[in-house]
């Protein structure tokens, strides 16, 4: 909740969809559903990224956020390459586990990779937060 924007109905509905997907992720925990878990995680990443981008597009229109958005050009497709690769990598991991017959070693290595990806996402979020605080007119 760092920016101001005019909320849309999706701002109320989509967090519940993401929450339902998180419960689906919990339900898919277990060695027999590892491939499904990776695909669900990719879907959560995709949905959260899309929601975030839609929110930022609306936040860019509010003059109160000009301190953050003015020096930045609107995002273009190539700006989403890392996120697209992350999502594709998670889908690919799910397919690898499925093809390998839920091989425990393969699944474990891919789960370590998914945890590294989550850690990278946390790191990226902390950088974004620091930038948005530093460039805020209120600070």
C-alpha positions, 0 to 999 in steps of 0.5 A: 500500500505504498501508492495512491490509486483509484481502486477497481472492483478487481482490487477487491476480488483478485486478492481473494482469488490469490488466497484461494490459490494459496489454499490450493498450493497447501492442498497440493503439498505432498510427494504425489502432487509436486508437479501440480504444486509447481504449476499452481505456484507459477499461476500464483506468480502470474496472477500476482504479477498481473495484479501488481502491474494493473495497480501500478498503471492506475497509480501512475495516473494519480498526481500524488505518485508523481515523485516515483513515476515521473523519472520512470517510463511506462513498462513495456513488454521486455520489462517483464522478461525476468518475471515471464522467465520465472513463471515459465521456469516454474511451469517447466519444473512442474513438467520435469517432475511430471515426466520424471515420475515424481522422482524425489531427488529431481523434485527436491532440487527443483524445490530448492530452486523455487525457494531461491526464486522466492528469496529473489522475489523478496529481495526485489520487493525490498529494493522496490520498497526502498526506492519508493520510500526514498523518492516519496515527497513525504520523506 
